[in-house]
């Protein structure tokens, strides 16, 4: 996954996910959900990525 290796990633329903650019160039991520968003029937759960007990990842760290 990267500049010379574009790819498609399938994320199953109910799986928390996020993206982080670790390169020096601008990255592009395109989301393609299989269903239109319905605000009357929200089927997602959001958490603060920087402050939660569910996702054990430090989003503030910088890859060198």
LUMNU-719151 format. One record per residue: chain; x, y, z of N, C-alpha, C, O in turn; residue in one letter; residue number from 1. Coordinates in Angstrom, 2 decimals. Layout:
+----+---------+---------+---------+---------+---------+---------+---------+---------+---------+---------+---------+---------+----+-----+
: ch :     n.x :     n.y :     n.z :    ca.x :    ca.y :    ca.z :     c.x :     c.y :     c.z :     o.x :     o.y :     o.z : aa :   i :
+----+---------+---------+---------+---------+---------+---------+---------+---------+---------+---------+---------+---------+----+-----+
:  A :       X :       Y :       Z :       X :       Y :       Z :       X :       Y :       Z :       X :       Y :       Z :  A : NUM :
...
+----+---------+---------+---------+---------+---------+---------+---------+---------+---------+---------+---------+---------+----+-----+
//
This chain:
+----+---------+---------+---------+---------+---------+---------+---------+---------+---------+---------+---------+---------+----+-----+
: ch :     n.x :     n.y :     n.z :    ca.x :    ca.y :    ca.z :     c.x :     c.y :     c.z :     o.x :     o.y :     o.z : aa :   i :
+----+---------+---------+---------+---------+---------+---------+---------+---------+---------+---------+---------+---------+----+-----+
:  A :    0.85 :   -1.15 :    0.00 :    0.00 :    0.00 :    0.00 :    0.91 :    1.23 :    0.00 :    1.71 :    1.42 :    0.92 :  X :   1 :
:  A :    0.79 :    2.04 :   -1.01 :    1.61 :    3.24 :   -1.07 :    1.66 :    3.80 :   -2.48 :    0.90 :    3.38 :   -3.36 :  X :   2 :
:  A :    2.56 :    4.75 :   -2.69 :    2.65 :    5.46 :   -3.96 :    2.84 :    4.52 :   -5.15 :    2.23 :    4.71 :   -6.20 :  X :   3 :
:  A :    3.67 :    3.51 :   -4.99 :    3.96 :    2.59 :   -6.09 :    3.18 :    1.29 :   -5.98 :    3.41 :    0.35 :   -6.74 :  X :   4 :
:  A :    2.28 :    1.24 :   -5.03 :    1.49 :    0.03 :   -4.82 :    0.08 :    0.38 :   -4.36 :   -0.29 :    0.10 :   -3.23 :  X :   5 :
:  A :   -0.73 :    1.01 :   -5.25 :   -2.11 :    1.34 :   -4.86 :   -2.90 :    0.05 :   -4.65 :   -2.60 :   -0.97 :   -5.26 :  X :   6 :
:  A :   -3.89 :    0.11 :   -3.79 :   -4.65 :   -1.11 :   -3.51 :   -6.06 :   -0.78 :   -3.03 :   -6.40 :    0.37 :   -2.76 :  X :   7 :
:  A :   -6.86 :   -1.82 :   -2.94 :   -8.22 :   -1.74 :   -2.41 :   -8.22 :   -2.50 :   -1.10 :   -7.69 :   -3.61 :   -1.02 :  X :   8 :
:  A :   -8.80 :   -1.92 :   -0.07 :   -8.90 :   -2.57 :    1.24 :  -10.37 :   -2.75 :    1.57 :  -11.14 :   -1.78 :    1.54 :  X :   9 :
:  A :  -10.76 :   -3.97 :    1.89 :  -12.14 :   -4.24 :    2.30 :  -12.19 :   -4.24 :    3.82 :  -11.42 :   -4.95 :    4.47 :  X :  10 :
:  A :  -13.08 :   -3.45 :    4.39 :  -13.26 :   -3.38 :    5.84 :  -14.66 :   -3.89 :    6.14 :  -15.64 :   -3.24 :    5.77 :  X :  11 :
:  A :  -14.77 :   -5.02 :    6.82 :  -16.09 :   -5.59 :    7.12 :  -16.90 :   -4.68 :    8.04 :  -16.32 :   -3.88 :    8.78 :  X :  12 :
:  A :  -18.22 :   -4.78 :    7.98 :  -19.07 :   -3.99 :    8.88 :  -18.72 :   -4.26 :   10.35 :  -18.40 :   -5.39 :   10.73 :  X :  13 :
:  A :  -18.78 :   -3.21 :   11.15 :  -18.52 :   -3.35 :   12.58 :  -17.07 :   -3.27 :   12.99 :  -16.75 :   -3.36 :   14.17 :  X :  14 :
:  A :  -16.16 :   -3.09 :   12.03 :  -14.73 :   -3.02 :   12.33 :  -14.31 :   -1.55 :   12.39 :  -14.53 :   -0.80 :   11.44 :  X :  15 :
:  A :  -13.70 :   -1.15 :   13.52 :  -13.16 :    0.21 :   13.61 :  -12.01 :    0.33 :   12.63 :  -11.21 :   -0.60 :   12.48 :  X :  16 :
:  A :  -11.91 :    1.47 :   11.97 :  -10.83 :    1.68 :   11.02 :  -10.50 :    3.16 :   10.92 :  -11.32 :    4.03 :   11.24 :  X :  17 :
:  A :   -9.30 :    3.44 :   10.48 :   -8.84 :    4.81 :   10.29 :   -7.63 :    4.79 :    9.37 :   -7.10 :    3.73 :    9.06 :  X :  18 :
:  A :   -7.21 :    5.95 :    8.95 :   -6.04 :    6.04 :    8.08 :   -5.06 :    7.06 :    8.66 :   -5.44 :    7.99 :    9.36 :  X :  19 :
:  A :   -3.80 :    6.85 :    8.33 :   -2.76 :    7.77 :    8.77 :   -1.69 :    7.81 :    7.68 :   -1.14 :    6.77 :    7.31 :  X :  20 :
:  A :   -1.40 :    8.99 :    7.18 :   -0.35 :    9.16 :    6.19 :    0.99 :    9.20 :    6.92 :    1.22 :   10.08 :    7.75 :  X :  21 :
:  A :    1.88 :    8.25 :    6.61 :    3.19 :    8.25 :    7.26 :    4.29 :    8.69 :    6.29 :    5.47 :    8.64 :    6.62 :  X :  22 :
:  A :    3.90 :    9.13 :    5.09 :    4.86 :    9.58 :    4.10 :    5.05 :   11.08 :    4.13 :    4.46 :   11.78 :    4.96 :  X :  23 :
:  A :    5.88 :   11.55 :    3.23 :    6.17 :   12.99 :    3.13 :    5.34 :   13.68 :    2.06 :    5.42 :   14.90 :    1.91 :  X :  24 :
:  A :    4.55 :   12.91 :    1.30 :    3.70 :   13.48 :    0.26 :    2.24 :   13.37 :    0.69 :    1.91 :   12.61 :    1.60 :  X :  25 :
:  A :    1.38 :   14.13 :    0.04 :   -0.05 :   14.08 :    0.32 :   -0.58 :   12.70 :   -0.06 :   -0.23 :   12.16 :   -1.11 :  X :  26 :
:  A :   -1.43 :   12.15 :    0.77 :   -2.06 :   10.87 :    0.45 :   -3.53 :   11.09 :    0.10 :   -4.14 :   12.08 :    0.50 :  X :  27 :
:  A :   -4.08 :   10.15 :   -0.65 :   -5.49 :   10.20 :   -1.04 :   -6.14 :    8.89 :   -0.62 :   -5.67 :    7.81 :   -0.99 :  X :  28 :
:  A :   -7.21 :    8.99 :    0.14 :   -7.98 :    7.82 :    0.55 :   -9.42 :    8.06 :    0.10 :  -10.01 :    9.08 :    0.43 :  X :  29 :
:  A :   -9.96 :    7.12 :   -0.65 :  -11.32 :    7.26 :   -1.16 :  -12.19 :    6.19 :   -0.51 :  -11.92 :    4.99 :   -0.67 :  X :  30 :
:  A :  -13.23 :    6.61 :    0.21 :  -14.16 :    5.67 :    0.83 :  -15.29 :    5.34 :   -0.13 :  -15.87 :    6.24 :   -0.74 :  X :  31 :
:  A :  -15.60 :    4.06 :   -0.26 :  -16.67 :    3.64 :   -1.16 :  -17.61 :    2.70 :   -0.42 :  -17.53 :    1.48 :   -0.60 :  X :  32 :
:  A :  -18.50 :    3.25 :    0.41 :  -19.43 :    2.38 :    1.14 :  -20.39 :    1.67 :    0.19 :  -20.70 :    2.17 :   -0.89 :  X :  33 :
:  A :  -20.85 :    0.52 :    0.62 :  -21.76 :   -0.26 :   -0.23 :  -23.21 :    0.23 :   -0.13 :  -24.03 :   -0.08 :   -0.99 :  X :  34 :
:  A :  -23.53 :    0.99 :    0.92 :  -24.87 :    1.54 :    1.10 :  -24.80 :    3.04 :    1.34 :  -23.83 :    3.53 :    1.92 :  X :  35 :
:  A :  -25.81 :    3.76 :    0.90 :  -25.88 :    5.20 :    1.17 :  -26.07 :    5.44 :    2.66 :  -26.72 :    4.66 :    3.35 :  X :  36 :
:  A :  -25.51 :    6.54 :    3.15 :  -25.66 :    6.91 :    4.56 :  -27.10 :    7.32 :    4.82 :  -27.67 :    8.12 :    4.09 :  X :  37 :
:  A :  -27.67 :    6.76 :    5.87 :  -29.05 :    7.06 :    6.25 :  -29.04 :    7.64 :    7.67 :  -28.92 :    6.88 :    8.63 :  X :  38 :
:  A :  -29.17 :    8.97 :    7.82 :  -29.11 :    9.57 :    9.16 :  -30.24 :    9.11 :   10.08 :  -30.13 :    9.25 :   11.30 :  X :  39 :
:  A :  -31.30 :    8.56 :    9.51 :  -32.41 :    8.04 :   10.33 :  -32.13 :    6.64 :   10.85 :  -32.78 :    6.17 :   11.78 :  X :  40 :
:  A :  -31.16 :    5.97 :   10.25 :  -30.83 :    4.60 :   10.64 :  -29.30 :    4.45 :   10.66 :  -28.73 :    3.75 :    9.82 :  X :  41 :
:  A :  -28.67 :    5.09 :   11.61 :  -27.21 :    5.09 :   11.69 :  -26.73 :    3.69 :   12.08 :  -27.14 :    3.14 :   13.10 :  X :  42 :
:  A :  -25.85 :    3.13 :   11.25 :  -25.35 :    1.78 :   11.50 :  -23.86 :    1.78 :   11.82 :  -23.15 :    0.82 :   11.53 :  X :  43 :
:  A :  -23.39 :    2.87 :   12.41 :  -21.98 :    2.96 :   12.73 :  -21.78 :    3.44 :   14.16 :  -22.68 :    4.03 :   14.76 :  X :  44 :
:  A :  -20.62 :    3.17 :   14.68 :  -20.25 :    3.62 :   16.02 :  -18.94 :    4.38 :   15.90 :  -17.96 :    3.86 :   15.36 :  X :  45 :
:  A :  -18.92 :    5.58 :   16.40 :  -17.70 :    6.40 :   16.33 :  -17.08 :    6.54 :   17.71 :  -17.78 :    6.63 :   18.72 :  X :  46 :
:  A :  -15.76 :    6.58 :   17.73 :  -15.03 :    6.81 :   18.97 :  -13.97 :    7.87 :   18.70 :  -13.53 :    8.04 :   17.57 :  X :  47 :
:  A :  -13.57 :    8.57 :   19.74 :  -12.48 :    9.53 :   19.62 :  -11.19 :    8.73 :   19.46 :  -10.81 :    8.00 :   20.38 :  X :  48 :
:  A :  -10.50 :    8.84 :   18.32 :   -9.30 :    8.02 :   18.11 :   -8.15 :    8.36 :   19.06 :   -7.26 :    7.54 :   19.26 :  X :  49 :
:  A :   -8.17 :    9.55 :   19.64 :   -7.09 :    9.96 :   20.53 :   -7.38 :    9.69 :   21.99 :   -6.48 :    9.79 :   22.83 :  X :  50 :
:  A :   -8.63 :    9.35 :   22.32 :   -9.00 :    9.15 :   23.72 :  -10.07 :    8.08 :   23.85 :  -11.26 :    8.38 :   23.89 :  X :  51 :
:  A :   -9.64 :    6.82 :   23.90 :  -10.58 :    5.71 :   24.06 :   -9.85 :    4.50 :   24.64 :   -8.62 :    4.45 :   24.64 :  X :  52 :
:  A :  -10.61 :    3.54 :   25.11 :  -10.05 :    2.31 :   25.66 :  -10.28 :    1.13 :   24.72 :  -10.07 :   -0.02 :   25.10 :  X :  53 :
:  A :  -10.72 :    1.40 :   23.50 :  -11.07 :    0.34 :   22.56 :   -9.96 :    0.08 :   21.55 :   -9.65 :   -1.07 :   21.23 :  X :  54 :
:  A :   -9.35 :    1.16 :   21.05 :   -8.34 :    1.04 :   19.99 :   -6.95 :    1.30 :   20.58 :   -6.63 :    2.45 :   20.90 :  X :  55 :
:  A :   -6.13 :    0.27 :   20.74 :   -4.80 :    0.46 :   21.34 :   -3.76 :    0.93 :   20.33 :   -2.84 :    0.19 :   19.99 :  X :  56 :
:  A :   -3.91 :    2.16 :   19.85 :   -2.97 :    2.70 :   18.87 :   -2.69 :    4.15 :   19.20 :   -3.60 :    4.91 :   19.53 :  X :  57 :
:  A :   -1.43 :    4.54 :   19.12 :   -1.03 :    5.92 :   19.37 :   -0.99 :    6.67 :   18.04 :   -0.01 :    6.58 :   17.30 :  X :  58 :
:  A :   -2.05 :    7.40 :   17.74 :   -2.14 :    8.14 :   16.48 :   -1.17 :    9.31 :   16.44 :   -0.92 :    9.87 :   15.37 :  X :  59 :
:  A :   -0.62 :    9.71 :   17.58 :    0.30 :   10.84 :   17.62 :    1.73 :   10.46 :   17.27 :    2.54 :   11.35 :   17.00 :  X :  60 :
:  A :    2.07 :    9.17 :   17.25 :    3.44 :    8.78 :   16.97 :    3.77 :    9.06 :   15.51 :    2.90 :    8.99 :   14.65 :  X :  61 :
:  A :    5.00 :    9.36 :   15.23 :    5.46 :    9.69 :   13.87 :    6.44 :    8.62 :   13.42 :    7.41 :    8.33 :   14.11 :  X :  62 :
:  A :    6.19 :    8.03 :   12.26 :    7.10 :    7.03 :   11.71 :    8.30 :    7.76 :   11.13 :    8.13 :    8.76 :   10.43 :  X :  63 :
:  A :    9.48 :    7.30 :   11.40 :   10.71 :    7.93 :   10.89 :   11.39 :    7.00 :    9.92 :   12.44 :    7.34 :    9.37 :  X :  64 :
+----+---------+---------+---------+---------+---------+---------+---------+---------+---------+---------+---------+---------+----+-----+
//
